[in-house]
Amino acid sequence: MGGILFKNVYKSYGKTMVVDNLTMSVQQGERLILLGPSGCGKTTTLRMIAGLETVTAGTLEMGGQVVNQVEPGDRNVAMVFQSYALYPHMTVRDNITFGLVMQNMPEAEVDDRAQRALAILNLTGLEHRLPKELSGGQKQRVALARALVKQAPYFLLDEPLSNLDAQLRQQARTELIKIHDLFKPTMIYVTHDQVEAMTIGHRIAVLNRGVLQQLDTPDVIYKYPANTFVASFIGAPPMNLIKGGFQNGLLHIGDSRLEVPSAWQQLLASQSSVYMGIRPEQCILSSEGAITGKVDLVENLGGRRCAHVRLGDGQRLLTVFAGERPIPEGTTGVTFDWEHVNFFDCRTGMNIGRFNAAESSVA
């Protein structure tokens, strides 16, 4: 019984609403990512689970028990803070085992847990160093080890990798997944980094201004974002959102007229204007493309290139392609598969729906 359930949870500071009517469940043993921009309420949500913030209204359950009034020390959670929060006067080993010693755990058990955590996180040989003698990556691993030795059913992480460089972050992501696969706690991980979210999470909860925008697997959120915020937040570069008019089965974008597949026509019947969402990697530069424009800028992404195509009405459409592919000059076209298209309501920003991929055709 290690699941977590939010039922209409609110958190406010005075008149400022930080978490607004949050309802979601976290399955026992899963890795759930709380993803969103700064100030969206993700850390506050994590701290409510830990008991470091009170619930203003609603119900928070852990393991089937309502914990609104349960003290942090009685919730049996292990937490890794963004700042690591290591004791500067204690050695690596003492930092890792301090919580266990305070619980009067038998010395043999403390030693066993400490040695196992040191080995798992490649800290063997650093036991007697002080935090000031460690690199950023080593400090991060000590903080993880301190949480790991507790062997709690809940593992809470607040942007633990944000202080590391790109290479260390990649290594640390791999270590986190291995740790979870080994102990299988219910893991809640806060980040604003979509790469971390996509690679670590079983599911992702996307938050914005305290409101849950979408809760689903990484693949579903990437392919079928619930609204324009999720579409623009997930992806590097983000999804193209091109505004167009819809009339008599045709989508008008700039100087282009696109015949919409019949399956989409049924879903768009009540719309006069929509945002067409298409991922840059699903757009192909082609002289025969249905959407026409001019290449304004090409960004070098290493093994890939990102071309900025300016459409006739001034909108921009991004395409990502292999670095060795030639880039057409002057007026060009963009083609795509309707199977990869999302349409969003211009007024609400919500995803209008999906259509049968078997009925798709190439634009």
Sequence and secondary structure as in RCSB ss.txt:
>XXXX:A:sequence
MGGILFKNVYKSYGKTMVVDNLTMSVQQGERLILLGPSGCGKTTTLRMIAGLETVTAGTLEMGGQVVNQVEPGDR
NVAMVFQSYALYPHMTVRDNITFGLVMQNMPEAEVDDRAQRALAILNLTGLEHRLPKELSGGQKQRVALARALVK
QAPYFLLDEPLSNLDAQLRQQARTELIKIHDLFKPTMIYVTHDQVEAMTIGHRIAVLNRGVLQQLDTPDVIYKYP
ANTFVASFIGAPPMNLIKGGFQNGLLHIGDSRLEVPSAWQQLLASQSSVYMGIRPEQCILSSEGAITGKVDLVEN
LGGRRCAHVRLGDGQRLLTVFAGERPIPEGTTGVTFDWEHVNFFDCRTGMNIGRFNAAESSVA
>XXXX:A:secstr
   EEEEEEEEEETTEEEEEEEEEEE TT EEEEE STTSSHHHHHHHHHTSS  SEEEEEETTEE TT  GGGS
 EEEE TT    TTS HHHHHHHHHHHTT  HHHHHHHHHHHHHHTT TT TT  GGGS HHHHHHHHHHHHHTT
  SEEEEESTTTTS HHHHHHHHHHHHHHHHHH  EEEEEES HHHHHHH SEEEEEETTEEEEEE HHHHHHS 
SBHHHHHHSTTTT EEEEEEEETTEEEETTEEEE  HHHHHHTTT SEEEEEE GGG EEETT SEEEEEEEEEE
 SSEEEEEEEETTS EEEEEEETTS    SEEEEE BGGG EEEETTT BB     GGG  B 
